[in-house]
Amino acid sequence: SYLVSFLFVEDKKLGMKFIEKSIPFLIFPLFMILNRKNITSKTLTNALNAFIYSNTILALYVWSKILNIGIVEMFEKNDFYHPVFRNIFNDETGIHLPYLGMLFSFAIYIIFIKLIKEKNKQLIFINILCLIILFISIILFSARMAMFALLISIVLFILFKWNLKKTYKIFLIISLSLGALVVTKIE
């Protein structure tokens, strides 16, 4: 539909820009469907790792801009009517913040599942570091719905997929819920 609508657009330059942004939504699913026999669990693991690390690199890029400006100055200027951190994440990434929050939340969820299964201490350290960077970024640009979706998905994972004693599950869920309550009240 994008290619057909391009024929009727008056501003071809703007139309090409829109197609450039939208083409991954056509190419990636088409690639997955056509190559489903070649996609192994190792390929999927590598793709998820690339997703996690690319999100972390994106967050680190924005953090480098924040640190270059001065984090103390930004905290002094940041308030409800002048959300400095939200603006810098939006300006530097060019991604709508709810979508960026969902990308970071999905990466955190994948890291959470990897940490449960991972045995290599170096990879555990790297994954925890990525998780912290992404989570602090989500808190900083106030993606509350992304944090809420992350909390729900982790709670459901704990309840239905993780083999723990019932008391541990209750403790984890209460801890996560209280943590989420504290984080969403921070201004």
PEDATA-V735533 format. One record per residue. PHI is phi as a letter, one per 20 degrees, with the letter a starting at -180 (NA if undefined). Layout:
# PEDATA-V735533
phi-><PHI,PHI>
This chain:
# PEDATA-V735533
phi-><NA,f,f,f,f,f,f,d,e,f,e,f,f,f,f,f,f,f,f,g,f,e,f,f,f,e,f,f,f,f,f,f,f,f,d,f,f,e,e,d,f,f,f,f,f,f,f,f,f,f,f,f,f,f,f,f,f,f,f,f,f,f,f,f,f,f,f,f,f,o,f,f,f,f,f,f,e,f,b,f,e,c,f,g,f,f,f,f,f,f,f,f,e,m,d,g,g,f,f,f,f,f,f,f,f,f,f,f,f,f,f,g,f,f,f,f,e,f,d,f,f,f,f,f,f,f,f,f,f,f,f,f,f,f,f,f,f,f,f,f,e,l,e,f,f,f,f,f,f,f,f,f,f,f,f,f,f,f,f,d,d,e,e,c,f,g,f,f,f,f,f,f,f,f,f,f,f,f,f,f,f,f,f,f,e,f,c>
